[in-house]
Amino acid sequence: MSAEFDRPGVVAALFTPGSRAAPGHGQRTPRDWVVDALCVVLAAGVSLLPAAHGPNPKLPIVPDGVNLWLGLLAAASLLLRRRWPVELVVVLTVLSVFVPSVGASSGLALFSVAVHRRPAVSLSMLALAVASAAVQFWVYPADIDIPYGYQFVVGFVALSCLALVAWGIVVRTRRQLMRSLEERARRAEAEQELRVEQGQRRERERIAREMHDALGHRLSLLSVHAGALEYRPDMPPEELAVTAGVIRASARESMDDLREIVGVLRGPGQSEPGGRRPQPGIGDIAGLVEESVAAGTRVTFEPLAGGVDGLPATTGRHGYRIVQEGLTNARKHAPGEPVRVVLTGGPGDGLTIEVRNRLGAGGAAPGSQVGLVGLAERASLAGGRLEYGVTAGEFRLTAWLPWPPA
């Protein structure tokens, strides 16, 4: 909301008097004090008008002095109109029957009730004000020489009170509308912040999953070959050179994968020099198998019998990551056990991936399974599904990914 609605000036305060808070709650703002002071001055001025014309002989019940001072006290009592609006209007309306100078204060109090209370309450106070006017002009007949003068004066007062109540209801409705709009704006802002936070969290999870899938395989290969160097210091120079070459290649691939992920984080046009590498796909699974075999894992690979023509690149990339995670888990949790990788399916039937291996010496499946949970989410986002678990002494990882018809 703009500042003009939060801190209106004196002129705006005349047309929308009172604070937006419920009466009796919160502190008066400078705007509230300005409006209250103007109401007191206005009511007091109206109460003093009869005194300018001298004593009024038509006041048989209260003397002129008492009428004047009660009018000023009634004007001062308008400072309480925010805290006790209904009580104040009842007292002033009843008092105005016998003290005419209280009439202006009772009218402003009636307006306050319309602003701060429900229309049903303000309409009941309107009925009380009209009844008090009828009694007042019967006690103090109006000095007006026209036919039906009494009815005319009472009707005029009734219409004036009705206008005050209608104006108060309009102000109340406008304030409720403004509060509703402000609340909607705050809620929309909070929801937007929540959506941004959720988007950031999803992006962080996606990046973490991509780093886990991309680097876990390379680092596990590094660990295997580095372990071979540690436990076989007497390795022949030829084998030592091959192992060092594999470590160097795996480290370079890890750096390339990390550079690719950092390039994605930096955004378009901010990647490393040399451009981005093509994303891996189903055709690169054979390379994964060769790396695992070179690391000492016995892997049996059955590629797609019908080829990969028409397979979406996104599906191929997801399939590559699933096989990569399966081989990494087998190497970590069941070292030395044979692994079988089978790809089946075709256009319209979907791509089915199965990675299975016998359990290791401990007979346990992968521990935390964080990577498998990430793969399940990856498959779900791609429109597929992923299942894993122990069956007949083997750990099986099975995934199905959609493959549109040709």
C-alpha positions, 0 to 999 in steps of 0.5 A: 500500500502507498504511504498516502493511505497509511498516513493521510493528511488532515484533509483526508482525515476529515473524510475518513475519520477514526483509526482503522483498528477496532475501538478500544485497541491500540494507540491513537495515531497523530491522524486520530488525534487530529480527527478527534480534536476537530470533532470536539471543536465542531461540536463545541462550536455548535453548542456555543451558537445559541449563546451568541443570541443571548438567553433563550426563554424557551428552555423551561427545564434547564437554565441557559448556563447549564445547557451551555456547559453540558454542551461543552462537556458533551463535546469533550466526551467525544474523545471517548467515542473510539473506546465506548461508541455505543455507550456514548451515543446512548447517553448523549442521545437521551441527554439531548432530549432535555439539553438541546446543546448536546444534539451536535455531539450526539450526531457525531457519536452516532456517526462513530457507531456507524464506523466502528460497529455493525450496521445492525447496531448503528441502525438501532442507534439511528432509531433511538436518535429519531425517537429522541428528536421527536421527544425533544421537539415536543418538549422544545417546539421549533420556532418555525411557522409552516404547516406541519412544522413539527413533522417537518423538523423531526423528518429533517433531523431523521434524514440528517441522522440517516445520512450520518449513519449511511456515511459511517457505514460507507467509511466502515465498508471502505476500511474493511475493503482496504484491510482485506486488500492489505491482507491479500497483498501480505498473503500474496507476498508471503506465498511468493517468498514461499514459492521462491524458497521452495524453488531454491530448495528444489534447485539445490536438491537437483544440483546435489543429486546431479553432483552425487550421480556424476562424481560418485562413480568417478570418485569410487573408481579413484578409490579402487585404483588408489587402494590397489597402489596402496596394497601393492607397492611391488606392482610391475611398472607396466601395471603401475603405469596403467593404474596411474593412467586410470587414476589420472583419467578418472580425476580428469573426468571428475574435474570435467563433471564438476566444471560442467555443474559449476557452469550450469550454476553460473548461468548462460554465457558464464561457463568455462572456456571451451563450451559445455560437454555433451550430456551422457546418454544410453550410448555411453553406458558401455564406457561406464561398464568398461571403467568398472571392468578396468577397476576389477568389477565383473560386469555383464552388459546386455544393451538394447537389442533394437538400438536407441533410435528415437529415444529422447535425450532426456530419457537417455541421460536419466538411464545413464545416471541410473546405471551409473549409480547402480554400478557405483553401489555394487562396487562400494557395497558388494566388491568382487561380486558380479554385476549384470546390467540389462536394457530392454524396451523400445518405442511405445513400450518404454525403456527398462533398466535392470542392475543386479548383483549378489550381496557382499560378504556382509549380506547387506544392501546399500546403507543410507540409500540416499543416491537411490532415493535421488534416482527414484525422484529423478525417475518420477520427474521423468514420468517413470518409476524405480524399484529396488530391494533384495530378492533371492540373495541379490540386490536388484535395481529396476527402472522404467522410463517412458519412450514415446512411440516412433 
